Amino acid sequence: MVNTRDKTKNKKEGTSHKKIDNKKIGLIILVVAFIVLLFGHKFWGSAIFLFGILGYIENSGKIKKDEKNTEEIIKSNKAVYKNKREELNLYEKSFLIIISLIFILLIFVVPSPNKESKTKISKQEFSFDNYIKENEVRQYKIVKEEDLTIKVFGEKRLSEYTAGEIKNLPANIRKEYRIIVSWDITEEELKSTLAQCIENKSKENLNIDEIIVFAYDNEESIDGAYTLGKAKWCPEGEWANMTIKIARNNVRDNYKIIYNIKDLSSRKKVEYSLAEEKRKEIFWEFISLQDSVLFDDPQYAQKMQDSYGEIAKRYNIDEEIVREVISEGLEKRWPIPDSNN
């Protein structure tokens, strides 16, 4: 004959075991929801969390039913057991409220990588047609080419990579070109010509990631600063925006051509009004005048400044034109004529 007390004891142990299993399942689901949320997946994290909460509540309901059956059996301890169950309910409610508040707070704090990437990537298909007007492209000649290729390190610093990782990093193939164009080119023509040069070179080698082109109006100045303008072709118009993904996959979305063009209008006025020989004569005389000023002269700085006005008076031209001529002579490195000639 089976003892009633033993049956009650076994039933209570079975209920307790079931209660522990249900608790574990609910907690595991809630932990998974938090992990998913911390990885930035707000939608799936919220869905799993809601599923976990509903499952936890449903499991709690089953436990209460089992407890009610047990309560009917243990009539002598009814008041004590009821009080214990109410404390358990209060604990569960407090627990659910606290973790729900924490989860809601994390939803607003944790960034969503999907939304950020859409904002950053917002693709803008690049087209050379937006930069080139065929009727304004002038003839040009590439006189110098330089390879400026470097490794792409991404967001990490060089010191954070191992030697093996550096070896496997993609190369940012960067090219520099120096071209000669006609001195009478206009600003719009120069822009189209620079863009045409970039397009031609990028199509010759599809792996080229970035290009910079310097434009000159004479070959004598080719090793110095550009005399007309420059253009660079790179992500968002900045070298620093190159990424491992762009270099590895040749992604050209969000590329731009950024120009830096000198003021060509004033130079054209000077070159149209004065022949080159006359400009060279003005340049040489200006240099001679400044060389005649002694360095220890108390009025050295003032006399050097006045030399522009002095040359302007001698040739009956504006001082602005003198400055343009001197700038041209320095850029083109006009040699001083032999005094014996």
C-alpha positions as CSV (number, residue, x, y, z in Angstrom):
1,M,0.0,0.0,0.0
2,V,1.4,3.3,-1.1
3,N,1.6,6.0,1.5
4,T,-0.4,9.2,0.7
5,R,2.3,11.3,2.2
6,D,4.8,9.8,-0.2
7,K,2.6,10.5,-3.2
8,T,2.2,14.0,-2.1
9,K,5.9,14.3,-1.7
10,N,6.6,12.8,-5.1
11,K,4.1,15.2,-6.7
12,K,5.6,18.2,-5.1
13,E,9.1,17.1,-6.3
14,G,7.8,16.6,-9.8
15,T,6.2,20.1,-9.7
16,S,9.4,21.6,-8.3
17,H,11.4,20.0,-11.1
18,K,9.0,21.2,-13.8
19,K,9.1,24.7,-12.2
20,I,12.9,24.8,-12.4
21,D,12.9,23.7,-16.1
22,N,10.4,26.4,-17.0
23,K,12.4,29.0,-15.3
24,K,15.6,28.0,-17.2
25,I,13.9,28.1,-20.5
26,G,12.4,31.5,-19.9
27,L,15.7,32.9,-18.7
28,I,17.7,31.4,-21.7
29,I,15.3,33.0,-24.2
30,L,15.6,36.4,-22.5
31,V,19.4,36.2,-22.4
32,V,19.4,35.4,-26.1
33,A,17.2,38.4,-26.8
34,F,19.7,40.7,-25.0
35,I,22.6,39.2,-26.9
36,V,20.8,39.8,-30.3
37,L,20.0,43.3,-29.2
38,L,23.6,44.1,-28.3
39,F,24.7,43.1,-31.8
40,G,22.4,45.9,-33.1
41,H,19.5,43.7,-34.4
42,K,16.7,45.6,-32.7
43,F,13.8,44.0,-34.5
44,W,14.9,40.4,-33.9
45,G,16.0,41.2,-30.4
46,S,12.6,42.7,-29.6
47,A,10.8,39.7,-31.1
48,I,12.8,37.2,-29.1
49,F,12.4,39.2,-26.0
50,L,8.6,39.3,-26.4
51,F,8.5,35.6,-27.0
52,G,10.5,35.0,-23.9
53,I,8.3,37.3,-21.8
54,L,5.1,35.5,-23.0
55,G,6.7,32.1,-22.4
56,Y,7.8,33.1,-19.0
57,I,4.3,34.3,-18.1
58,E,2.7,31.2,-19.5
59,N,5.1,29.0,-17.5
60,S,4.3,31.0,-14.4
61,G,0.6,30.3,-14.9
62,K,1.3,26.6,-15.1
63,I,3.3,26.7,-11.9
64,K,0.5,28.6,-10.1
65,K,-1.9,25.9,-11.2
66,D,0.3,23.1,-9.9
67,E,0.8,25.1,-6.7
68,K,-3.0,25.4,-6.4
69,N,-3.3,21.6,-6.6
70,T,-0.6,21.2,-4.0
71,E,-2.3,23.8,-1.9
72,E,-5.5,21.7,-1.8
73,I,-3.5,18.7,-0.7
74,I,-1.6,20.6,2.0
75,K,-4.7,22.1,3.7
76,S,-3.1,22.4,7.1
77,N,-0.4,24.8,5.7
78,K,-2.8,26.7,3.5
79,A,-2.2,30.2,4.9
80,V,1.6,29.8,5.0
81,Y,1.8,28.5,1.4
82,K,-0.5,31.2,0.1
83,N,1.7,33.9,1.6
84,K,4.7,32.2,0.0
85,R,3.1,32.1,-3.4
86,E,2.2,35.8,-3.2
87,E,5.8,36.6,-2.4
88,L,6.8,34.6,-5.4
89,N,4.4,36.4,-7.7
90,L,5.7,39.8,-6.4
91,Y,9.3,38.6,-7.2
92,E,8.3,37.5,-10.7
93,K,6.5,40.7,-11.5
94,S,9.4,42.9,-10.2
95,F,11.8,40.8,-12.2
96,L,9.8,41.2,-15.5
97,I,9.4,44.9,-15.0
98,I,13.1,45.5,-14.3
99,I,14.4,43.5,-17.3
100,S,11.7,45.1,-19.5
101,L,12.9,48.6,-18.6
102,I,16.5,47.6,-19.2
103,F,15.7,46.1,-22.6
104,I,13.7,49.2,-23.6
105,L,16.6,51.4,-22.5
106,L,19.1,49.4,-24.5
107,I,16.9,49.7,-27.7
108,F,17.5,53.5,-27.6
109,V,21.2,53.2,-26.6
110,V,22.5,50.5,-28.9
111,P,23.2,51.8,-32.4
112,S,21.7,50.0,-35.4
113,P,24.5,49.0,-37.8
114,N,22.0,48.5,-40.6
115,K,20.6,52.1,-40.4
116,E,24.1,53.6,-40.1
117,S,25.5,51.7,-43.0
118,K,22.5,52.8,-45.2
119,T,23.2,56.4,-44.2
120,K,27.0,56.1,-44.9
121,I,26.7,54.1,-48.0
122,S,23.7,55.8,-49.6
123,K,25.1,55.0,-53.0
124,Q,25.6,57.7,-55.6
125,E,26.6,56.1,-58.9
126,F,29.7,57.9,-60.3
127,S,29.7,58.9,-63.9
128,F,32.4,60.9,-65.8
129,D,29.6,62.3,-67.9
130,N,28.8,64.6,-65.0
131,Y,32.3,66.2,-65.3
132,I,33.2,66.1,-69.0
133,K,31.8,68.3,-71.7
134,E,33.2,66.8,-75.0
135,N,33.2,70.1,-76.8
136,E,35.4,71.6,-74.1
137,V,38.1,68.9,-73.9
138,R,41.4,70.3,-75.1
139,Q,44.4,68.4,-76.3
140,Y,46.9,67.4,-73.5
141,K,50.2,65.7,-73.2
142,I,51.2,63.5,-70.2
143,V,54.8,64.4,-69.4
144,K,55.3,62.8,-66.1
145,E,53.7,59.8,-64.2
146,E,54.3,58.6,-60.7
147,D,53.1,55.6,-58.7
148,L,51.9,56.5,-55.2
149,T,50.5,53.1,-54.3
150,I,50.1,52.4,-50.6
151,K,48.5,49.8,-48.3
152,V,45.0,50.4,-47.0
153,F,44.9,50.0,-43.2
154,G,41.2,50.7,-42.6
155,E,40.3,51.9,-39.2
156,K,43.1,50.1,-37.4
157,R,46.5,51.7,-36.9
158,L,49.7,50.2,-38.4
159,S,51.0,49.0,-35.0
160,E,47.8,47.0,-34.5
161,Y,48.5,44.7,-37.4
162,T,50.8,41.7,-37.5
163,A,53.3,41.2,-40.3
164,G,51.1,38.6,-41.9
165,E,48.0,40.8,-41.7
166,I,49.8,43.7,-43.4
167,K,50.9,41.4,-46.2
168,N,47.3,40.4,-46.9
169,L,45.9,44.0,-46.8
170,P,44.8,45.3,-50.3
171,A,46.8,48.0,-52.0
172,N,45.4,51.4,-52.7
173,I,46.7,51.9,-56.3
174,R,47.2,55.7,-56.5
175,K,48.6,57.4,-59.6
176,E,49.8,60.9,-60.2
177,Y,50.0,62.5,-63.7
178,R,51.4,65.8,-64.9
179,I,50.1,67.2,-68.1
180,I,50.8,70.1,-70.5
181,V,47.9,72.0,-72.0
182,S,47.7,75.2,-74.0
183,W,48.2,78.4,-72.1
184,D,45.0,79.9,-73.4
185,I,42.7,77.2,-71.9
186,T,39.7,78.4,-70.1
187,E,38.6,77.2,-66.6
188,E,35.7,75.1,-67.9
189,E,37.9,73.6,-70.6
190,L,40.6,72.8,-68.1
191,K,38.1,71.0,-65.8
192,S,36.8,68.9,-68.7
193,T,40.3,68.1,-69.9
194,L,41.5,67.0,-66.4
195,A,38.4,64.8,-66.0
196,Q,39.0,63.3,-69.5
197,C,42.6,62.4,-68.5
198,I,41.3,60.7,-65.3
199,E,38.7,58.8,-67.2
200,N,41.2,57.6,-69.8
201,K,43.7,56.4,-67.2
202,S,41.1,54.7,-65.0
203,K,39.7,52.8,-68.0
204,E,43.2,51.7,-69.0
205,N,43.6,50.0,-65.6
206,L,40.4,49.3,-63.8
207,N,42.3,48.5,-60.6
208,I,43.5,52.1,-60.2
209,D,41.8,53.4,-57.0
210,E,42.7,57.1,-57.0
211,I,44.2,59.6,-59.4
212,I,45.5,63.1,-59.2
213,V,46.4,65.2,-62.2
214,F,48.4,68.5,-62.3
215,A,48.1,70.8,-65.2
216,Y,50.9,73.1,-66.6
217,D,51.1,75.5,-69.5
218,N,54.9,74.9,-70.0
219,E,57.3,71.9,-69.6
220,E,59.9,74.0,-67.7
221,S,57.6,74.1,-64.6
222,I,56.7,70.5,-64.6
223,D,58.7,69.6,-61.4
224,G,57.2,72.5,-59.4
225,A,53.8,73.5,-58.3
226,Y,51.1,73.4,-61.0
227,T,50.7,76.5,-63.0
228,L,47.0,76.1,-64.1
229,G,45.2,73.7,-61.8
230,K,44.8,70.1,-60.5
231,A,42.0,67.5,-60.1
232,K,41.8,64.5,-57.8
233,W,39.5,61.5,-58.2
234,C,38.8,59.5,-55.0
235,P,36.0,58.5,-52.6
236,E,34.0,61.6,-51.7
237,G,36.9,63.6,-53.1
238,E,39.2,62.8,-50.2
239,W,42.2,60.5,-50.0
240,A,41.4,59.6,-46.3
241,N,38.0,58.0,-47.4
242,M,39.7,55.0,-49.0
243,T,38.6,51.7,-47.3
244,I,39.6,48.1,-47.5
245,K,36.3,47.2,-49.2
246,I,36.7,49.9,-51.9
247,A,40.3,48.9,-52.7
248,R,39.5,45.1,-52.7
249,N,36.3,45.2,-54.7
250,N,36.9,48.3,-56.9
251,V,33.7,50.0,-55.6
252,R,33.4,53.3,-57.4
253,D,30.1,54.5,-55.8
254,N,30.5,57.9,-54.1
255,Y,33.6,58.9,-56.0
256,K,34.0,62.5,-56.9
257,I,36.4,64.7,-58.9
258,I,37.6,67.7,-56.9
259,Y,39.2,70.6,-58.7
260,N,41.7,73.3,-57.6
261,I,41.9,75.8,-60.5
262,K,44.0,79.0,-60.4
263,D,42.6,82.3,-61.5
264,L,43.2,82.2,-65.2
265,S,41.4,85.4,-66.1
266,S,44.1,87.8,-64.9
267,R,46.9,85.8,-66.6
268,K,45.1,85.9,-69.9
269,K,44.8,89.7,-69.7
270,V,48.6,90.0,-69.2
271,E,49.4,87.4,-71.9
272,Y,47.1,89.0,-74.4
273,S,48.3,92.5,-73.8
274,L,52.1,91.8,-73.6
275,A,54.2,89.6,-75.8
276,E,56.3,86.9,-74.1
277,E,59.6,88.7,-74.9
278,K,58.3,91.9,-73.3
279,R,57.1,90.0,-70.2
280,K,60.5,88.3,-69.9
281,E,62.2,91.8,-70.2
282,I,60.0,93.1,-67.3
283,F,60.8,90.0,-65.2
284,W,64.5,90.4,-65.7
285,E,64.5,94.1,-64.9
286,F,62.5,93.5,-61.8
287,I,65.0,90.9,-60.6
288,S,67.9,93.2,-61.3
289,L,66.2,96.1,-59.4
290,Q,65.6,93.9,-56.3
291,D,69.2,92.5,-56.5
292,S,70.5,96.1,-56.3
293,V,69.0,96.7,-52.9
294,L,71.5,96.0,-50.2
295,F,70.4,93.5,-47.5
296,D,71.7,95.8,-44.7
297,D,69.8,98.8,-46.0
298,P,67.5,100.1,-43.2
299,Q,64.8,100.5,-45.8
300,Y,65.4,97.1,-47.4
301,A,61.8,95.8,-46.9
302,Q,60.2,99.0,-48.2
303,K,62.4,99.2,-51.3
304,M,61.7,95.6,-52.2
305,Q,58.0,96.3,-52.0
306,D,58.3,99.6,-54.0
307,S,60.1,97.7,-56.8
308,Y,56.7,96.6,-58.2
309,G,55.5,100.2,-58.5
310,E,58.9,101.3,-59.9
311,I,58.7,98.7,-62.7
312,A,55.0,99.6,-63.4
313,K,56.0,103.3,-63.9
314,R,58.9,102.4,-66.3
315,Y,56.7,100.4,-68.6
316,N,53.5,102.4,-68.0
317,I,51.5,99.4,-66.9
318,D,49.4,98.5,-63.8
319,E,51.2,97.2,-60.7
320,E,48.9,94.1,-60.8
321,I,50.2,93.2,-64.2
322,V,53.8,93.4,-62.9
323,R,52.9,91.0,-60.2
324,E,51.4,88.6,-62.7
325,V,54.4,88.8,-64.9
326,I,56.8,88.1,-61.9
327,S,54.6,85.2,-60.8
328,E,54.7,83.7,-64.4
329,G,58.5,84.1,-64.6
330,L,59.0,82.4,-61.3
331,E,56.7,79.5,-62.2
332,K,58.2,79.0,-65.6
333,R,61.7,79.6,-64.2
334,W,62.8,82.0,-66.9
335,P,66.5,82.1,-67.0
336,I,68.4,85.4,-66.6
337,P,69.9,86.3,-70.0
338,D,73.6,86.2,-70.5
339,S,75.0,89.7,-69.9
340,N,77.5,89.3,-72.8
341,N,74.6,89.1,-75.3
